[in-house]
Amino acid sequence: MTPRVRAPELPQNYAWLNTDKPLSLKQLRGRVVILDFWTYCCVNCLHILPDLKYLEHKYKDSVTVIGVHSAKFDNEQETENIRQAILRYDIEHPVIVDQNFRVWQEYTVRAWPTFMIIDPEGYVIGYVSGEGRRDVLDKLIAKVIAEHQQKSTINFQQINHILEKQQQPTISPLAFTGKVLATPVGLFIADSGHHRLVMSNFDGEVLHIIGTGKSGLTDGSFSTAQFSAPQGMVFDSENQIFYIADTENHALRRVDLKQQIVETIAGTGEQSRNIHPHSGVALETALNSPWDLVKVGNILFIAMAGSHQIWQMNLDTNIIKTYAGTGAEGCVDGSLTESAFAQPSGITTDGQQLYIADSEISTIRSVEIVEPFQVRTVCGSQQLFGFGDVDGRATDVRLQHCMGVEYADNFLWVADTYNHKIKLVSPSTGNCQTILGDGFAGLQDGQGKNSRFFEPSGLSAINSYLYISDTNNHAIRRVDLNTFEVTTLNFVGLCAPDICIQPNL
């Protein structure tokens, strides 16, 4: 008979979030405990959050979920940054900040995400890694509960915790803004934390609010449509239509500004489990966390972060398919079919090439859309664990989880998200230099490196201005490209959903 392994106790002197006091396995005897080993950069870790929420609610009187945040990137080690991720992704279970991978090592974890299952007597009874494991976990939990009911070793009691969102509610007019798009008709802002889109003029006067502010997948008018954490956008000025990567709905949406109607054009609303290259009718094909968009002619190119690929959709035929990437997570240059990406989160184009912010390898990539259709590295480490903050040239450059990229005037503006900086890259030479931000998280206007940002993740240029989605500051920043002066836009009259009554815009 295999000896049972007692679960190592959790450190009490580490930072804990979503609870007013540290939790111990000793206190939790009589309950099933799930340890979720995660890191907030990881799209796979985000994909399993709905599964955890489902299990937490189904077994609220007998299961405790504890997130063990074992950081990949340096920036993710900061407790305040983890708190912001908890607020952004509406995580409702306690989280321990796993300093120096201590808990990870004690439980011999090998990958994100991993679930460690501990029975009501405090023994590890198994683990599951990867996403799409809700049914496996559900059956295992039900089996453990039944066994311990017979032994009278389970204690049915709901436990409530004091959550970060109760202590620090996000009531700002914008919340965790994703991408921003500057167009001739104004700014489009992915107000991701509020599950809506905001259109304004360049001075912050709100023109339209699109979406109810509640998460959902509903087509219809601007006031009734629903989104779920929308991100990238692209505008068709000729037809007054813009397209949105509706990330957590795993869908693409179209907004007709003239008719003021929102409709779904791709995706089923369910996350695809097929990472292998494939194609299909757009509305019949499941997608996987589309994060950003760009349009060339009648083709939408999509940064499909969840499957580590670049996709394309023909807007005339409504056929959607993999354009580049095997689905393996990594950095492989070469042909479209051999190439590999790692959570591509930003996309832009010069009309001949796509430029990709390949976030998990902290690298800027180029993907040709004309002969000879090659993928190459512009700058960055090309490695999953190669990151830092080093200006320079090509593969000597070090970025940290870059999520935004914008082509303008023969250069690339890059949102170096976890370094809290904006950098300028030459696509031809790979030369990279810091232009904005001093590397410290904060909200500070000023010139060039005297400014501060907090995990900026989107940017868009028009005329002589650059607009930046400053995600954790819940703000849109404007940069005068002649002087590099950074200011913060004020959206007069805009407020969070349910905070005030918005006029019908």
N, C-alpha and C positions, 0 to 999 in steps of 0.2 A: 504494500500500500504506500502510495506517495505521501511523504510527510507534508502537512500543511505549512504554509509560510505565513508567519505573523507579519502584518503590514507595518512597515516602519512608521513611527510617529511623525507627525508634521511639525516643523519648527514653529515654536510659539513666539520667537523673537524676531521673526521676519515681518515685513509689511503685509497687512491683510486689507482687502477692499471688499465692499459690499457686505460688510458685517461690522458690528461695533466692537467685536473682540475676536481674537484668534480662536479657531476651532481645533479640537483635538479628536483623534480617532477614539480615544478612551471615552470622551463625552458622548460620542456618536454611536457607542455600542447599542445594539438593538435596531440599527438602521443599515440599509445597504448604502454604501458610499461609492460614488463614481468620481475618480480623479481624472479630469480632462487636462492633459498636457498640451498646451497650445502656445502660440506666439502670434501677436495681432497683425503682423504683416502677411500672414499665410492665408491665401484664399481658401485652401482646403479646411483650415481651422474655422473660417467664417461659414463655410458651407454646412458644418455640422451643428451650428448654433440652433437652427430650427428643430433639429432632432433632440437636442438636449432640452429645449424648452418644452417640447412635447412630453418627454419622459418625466421632467420635473413636475409638470401639471398632472400627468396621469398617476404618478406614484408620490404625490406630495406628502402623504402621511407616513411614508416608509423609506424614501430615498433622499439622500443629500448629495447634490452635485457640488464639487469643489474644483474650480479652475486652478490649474497650476501653471502660472505664466513663466515659461522657461524661454527667455528672450534669445532670438537669433541675432538681431542687430543691436549695436551699442545703444542706439536711441531708444530701443524698446526696454532697456533695463531701468529706465527712469519711472518711478512709481506714478508720478503725475501723468506721464504719457499713457501708462496702462489705464489709469483712471479715465482718461479721455476716451480710450478705446472701449471701455466698459459702457460709458455713456453713449457713445456713437452707435454701438451695436446692440444696445438695450439688453445687456447681460444682467440676469437677475439672480445669479448664484454667487456665493463667496469666492473670492480669488486670492490666492497667495502669490506673492512676488518671489519667485524661486531664484534667489541670489546664487550666482556661481554654479547653477545647475545641481544644487545639492539634492533636492527631492528627485529630480530627473535621474541622477546617478544611483540614488538609493533604491529606486524602483527599476533600474536598468532599462530605461526607455531608450528607444532608438530613432523614433520619428515623430513628427507632428502631423496630424493630431494622433494621440494615443489615449485610450480610455482604460484605466486600471479599475477593476471591480473588486470591492472589499465587502465581505459578507458581514452580517450583524454581530458575529463573534470576533471581528477584527482580523480575519485572514484574507489574504489575496487569493481569489479563486479564478482569476483569468484576466486577460487583456485583449483589446481589439484595437487595431490601428487603421487609419485611413477614414475616408468619408463613405456615406451611403450604408451605414451600419445600424440604422435605427431598429430594423426588425430583429437583428441578431441580439442587440442589447435588450430590447423589449422582452424577448423570449427568455433570455438569461435572467433578467431581473425577476420576472414572474416565477420562474423555477426556484430561484433562491428564496423569494418571499414565501412560497408554498412550503418549501422544506423547513424553513425556520418557524413557520406558523405551527407545524406539527411538533417541533421541538420546544415551542414556547420561548424562543430566543429572539423574537422580533417585537419591537415596541412601536405600535401605530400611534403617531402623534405628529401633527403638522408643526414645523419649526419655521418661524418667520425671521428674516434678517433685515437690518437697516441698510437700505441700498444707497449707492452713490447718487442715483437720480432723485432720491428723497432729500438728501443732504445738499445736493448741488444741481438743482433742476436747470435744464437748458431752456431759458426763456428769451434768448436773444432773437431778433427779427429773422436772422438766418441761422442755420444749425449745420455744422459740419459740411460746409459747401464742398461739392465734388469738383466738377469742371465749370469753367466759365467760357463763354463764346462771344467775341466782339464781332458784330456785323454792321452793315450800313444802316440797319433799322434800329440798332440798339444792342444792349447786352442781354444775353440769356444766361441765367444762373441756375445750376443744378443745386437746389436747396435740399441736399440729400437727406439730412437729418430730419427734415420736415416732409419728406416724400412729395415734393412739389417742385415746380419750375417758376422762376420769377423773371419777368422781362422788364427792363428799365431803360431809360435813356442814359447817356454817358455821364450824367451828373447825379444819377441815383433816383430820379423820379420814376416811380413804379408805373408801368404801363399795363401789364397783365400779371395775374397770378393764376397759374395753371395747375389744377389739382386741389383736392380737398384738404390736403395736409395729413390724411390718414393713409397708412400703407394698404395697398390693394392693387388689383389689376382690372380696371374698369375703363372702358372707352366712353366717349360722350363729350359733353360741353366742357369748357374750361373750369366751370364751377363744380362739375360732378365727376370728372375723370380722376383716376387714382393711379399712383406710381408707387414703386418701392425702391427707395435709395437710388434714384436716377443719377447717372454720371455724365458721360460724354455726349456732345451734341454737334450737329453740323447743319448749316443753313443753305437752302436752295433759294437764292434771292429772286431768281426769275419767276418761280411759282409761289413764293412767299410760304414755303413749307420748311419746317425743320424737323430733323430726325434725332431721336434720343436713344441712348443705350440705357434701358431700364434694368439696371444691373441685378437687383435682388428678385425681380420678376423673370429674369432670364429671357428678356424679350426686347424687341426693337419697336419703338412707337413713332408715329408720325403726327405732327401738329400742323394743321392748316390754319395759318393766321387770318386768312380772309374769312373763312367759314367758322373759325373758332371752335374747331372740332379736333379731338384726339382719337386716334385709332391705332390698333396693334397691327404691325405688318410682318412680324417674324417672331417665332418662338411659340411654345405651347403654355408657358407659365410654369412649367416644370424644368428642373435642372437636368441637362443631358448627362448620362453616365457613359456615353460613348466618346472616348478621346481620340479614336482613330479617325483619320481624314474621311469625310463623307459629304454627301450633298442631299438636297431634297427641296420640296415645296416649302417656302419660308414659314407659312403658318402651321405646317405639319411637322416641322423640324425643331426638336428641343435644343436650346442653346445653353451655354455654361458661363454665366457671369460676364456678359459683354460689358466692357469698361469704357471704351472710347470709339469714336467714329470719325471717318473722313470720307468725302465724296469726290470721285473723279469721273466726270461724265455721268453715265447712268448707273455707275457702280458705287455701292457703299462698301468701304473696307472697315473691318471691325477688329479691334483688339479684344480677342476672346480670352480674358485673363484666366478663367476657370479651367480651360483645356490647354493653355499654353500655346495658343495658335493665333494666326491671323486668318480671318474669314472674309468672304466677299458675298454681297447680295446684288443681283441684277434687278434693278427697280422696274425694268420693263417686263421681264419674264417671271419675277418673284421667285426665282431659284436662288437658294443660299447654299454655300459650300465652303469647305476648307480651302484657303488659298496657299498658306505656308505653315509648316510645322507638323511634326509627326505626332504630337501630343505628349511626347516625353518632355520632362522639365529639365532644361539645361541650356547650353549655348553651343549650337552647331551651325557654322556658316556653310555656304555652298548653295546647292540647288534648293528650290522651293520644297521639293518632296523630302529631301534629306535634312532640312533645317530643323532646329529646335529652339524654343523660346522658354522663358521662365516668368510667367504671370505678366504678360504685356499689359500695361495699364495706361499708356498714352500713345496716340498716333497722330501724325501730321504728314503732309506731302508737299513736294515741289512740282508735282505733275508727272515726274518720271520715276520717282522713288518714294516709298513710304519710309518714314522715320519713326522708330518705335522706342518708347521708354520701357525697357525690359526690366521690371522692378526687382525681381528676386535675384537677378545676377548684377544689379546695379550698373547696367550697361545700356548705351544707346546703339540701336541696330538700324541698318538700312535694308530695305526689301524692294527690289526693282519690280516695277509694273510694266516695263518694256524689256525687250531683248537685252541681255541674255537671261533675265529673270534670276538674278543671284541675290543671296542674302550675305551681308557682311557686317562686321563690327565697326562702328564709327569710333567709339571710345568707351572705356570701362574695363573692368577686370575679366569679364567673360566667365566668372566663377560664382557659384552659388554662395560661397562664403568669402568672396573677395570684395571687400567694401572698405570705405574710409572717406577721407576728405582731402583729395590731392588734385590740384590743378596740374596741367601738363599736356601731354600729347598721346592720343590713341590708347593703347593698352596700359600706359603708365598712369592714366587717369584713374582716380578712385572716387566713386559716388556712393551714396547710401540710400538704396531703395527709391530711386527716381521714378516718379509717377506721371509727370507731365512733360510734353514736348511740343514746341510750336515753331514751324518754319516761317521765317520772315527775312526778306532782303538778304538771301544767300547764307543766312546763319540759322542755327537752332537755339531757341531759348529752352532751357531745361529746368524744371522744378525738381531740385535735388531734395526730395521731401524730408528724409530723416536727418539731413544736415541743415535744414531750415534755411536753405540758400537758393538763389536763382543764378544759374550759370549760362554762359554763352559758348556754343560749340561750333566750330567750323566743320561742316559735313564732309568737306573734301580732305582736310588734313587731320581731323580728329583732335585739333587743338581745343582745349577747354579752359575757361577762366571764370572765376567767381566775379559777379558784377554786383549782386545785391545780397545783403544779409551778412551778419558777423558770425553765424554758426551757433548762436544761442537762441533757444526758443523764446519768443516774446512777441509783443505787439508794439512796434515802435516805428513811427514815420521818420523819414530822414533821407539823406542822400547816399546812394550806393551802399557801401558796407556799413554805414551807420544806421541802417534800417534793420528791423527784426521781423521774422515770420515764425509760424508754428505749424510745421508739417504742411507746407503748401503743396497742392496736388494737381493744379490745373492752371493753364495760362493761355492767353489769346492776344494777338497783336492786331492793331488797326491804326493806320496813319502813323503818327509818331508816339503812340501810347501802347503800353503793355498792361493788360489786366490780369491779375493773379487771384486765383481762388486760394485763400489762406485758411485752410480747412479747420484747424483746431482753434483758430481765432474767430471762426464764424464770420468771416469778413471777405470783402473784395477790395483788393489794393490796386491802385493805379500808379503806373510808372511813366514819367515823362522821359522818353528815350533820348531826348536832347541833353538832359541834365542828370538823368538817373535819380530824380527826386521821387520818393515814394510817399503817397498819401493814401488815406483810407476813405472809401466812399461811404456816405451816409444816405441810407434809404429812408427818406422822410415818410412817415405814416405806415411803413411796413412793420408788421409785428408777427409773432409766432402764432400758429393756429391755436384757437381756443383762448388766446390771451386778450385779443380784442376783436371787434367786428370789422372785417375788411370790407371796403366798398367793392361793388361788382366791377372789377377791372378787366 
